[in-house]
Amino acid sequence: MAGIWVPIRIVNGERWGNLAALSFRHEICAEEYSIQQQYSFAGQHRVRLFKLKKNVHWRIPQGVDLNISEVPPASGLRRK
């Protein structure tokens, strides 16, 4: 699999992946989601905290470089 480096930010003693460092806008799909609460993030920014469940995927924004250097080559032919 290809990989993307995401910077980690510590806020209120918790680790958060900083997707904003990669792009201004993000598209995420999931089978289930819920808005957990209004949340006070770093610098007292008021944001909404979402919980995503089952089959969660993030659309890779244009311009984000993928690191595929450790992806093993395909092995053999696929079944027909």
C-alpha positions as CSV (number, residue, x, y, z in Angstrom):
1,M,0.0,0.0,0.0
2,A,1.1,3.6,-0.6
3,G,1.5,5.8,2.5
4,I,1.0,9.4,3.4
5,W,2.9,11.2,6.1
6,V,0.6,13.1,8.5
7,P,2.1,15.5,11.1
8,I,0.9,14.7,14.7
9,R,-0.2,17.5,17.0
10,I,-0.6,17.2,20.7
11,V,-3.7,19.1,22.0
12,N,-4.9,18.8,25.6
13,G,-2.7,15.8,26.0
14,E,-4.2,13.9,23.1
15,R,-2.6,13.1,19.7
16,W,-4.3,14.4,16.6
17,G,-3.3,13.9,13.0
18,N,-3.1,17.3,11.4
19,L,-4.9,16.8,8.0
20,A,-5.0,20.6,7.5
21,A,-1.3,20.5,6.9
22,L,-2.0,18.5,3.7
23,S,-5.0,20.4,2.2
24,F,-7.6,23.0,3.1
25,R,-10.6,20.8,2.2
26,H,-11.2,17.0,2.8
27,E,-13.8,14.5,1.7
28,I,-14.4,11.5,4.0
29,C,-17.0,8.8,3.5
30,A,-18.3,6.3,6.1
31,E,-21.2,4.0,6.6
32,E,-22.1,5.6,9.9
33,Y,-21.4,9.0,11.4
34,S,-22.5,11.1,14.3
35,I,-21.8,14.6,15.7
36,Q,-20.5,14.0,19.2
37,Q,-20.3,17.5,20.6
38,Q,-19.2,21.1,20.2
39,Y,-15.5,20.9,20.9
40,S,-12.9,23.4,22.0
41,F,-9.7,22.7,20.1
42,A,-6.3,24.3,20.2
43,G,-6.4,28.1,20.7
44,Q,-10.0,27.8,21.9
45,H,-11.2,27.2,18.3
46,R,-14.8,26.0,18.5
47,V,-15.2,23.0,16.1
48,R,-17.5,20.0,15.9
49,L,-16.3,16.5,16.9
50,F,-17.5,13.7,14.6
51,K,-17.4,10.0,15.1
52,L,-17.1,7.9,11.9
53,K,-17.7,4.1,11.8
54,K,-17.4,1.2,9.4
55,N,-15.7,1.5,6.0
56,V,-14.1,4.9,6.6
57,H,-12.1,6.3,3.7
58,W,-10.5,9.7,3.0
59,R,-10.2,11.0,-0.6
60,I,-6.6,12.0,-1.2
61,P,-6.5,15.7,-2.2
62,Q,-4.8,16.8,-5.4
63,G,-1.1,17.6,-4.8
64,V,-0.6,15.2,-1.9
65,D,2.5,13.2,-2.6
66,L,2.3,9.4,-2.0
67,N,5.2,7.4,-0.7
68,I,5.2,4.0,-2.5
69,S,8.8,3.2,-2.0
70,E,8.0,0.3,0.4
71,V,5.2,-1.2,-1.6
72,P,6.1,-4.8,-2.6
73,P,5.6,-5.6,-6.3
74,A,2.6,-7.6,-7.4
75,S,3.1,-11.4,-7.0
76,G,1.8,-13.5,-9.8
77,L,-1.4,-13.3,-11.8
78,R,-4.8,-12.7,-10.3
79,R,-7.5,-15.3,-10.7
80,K,-9.7,-14.9,-13.7
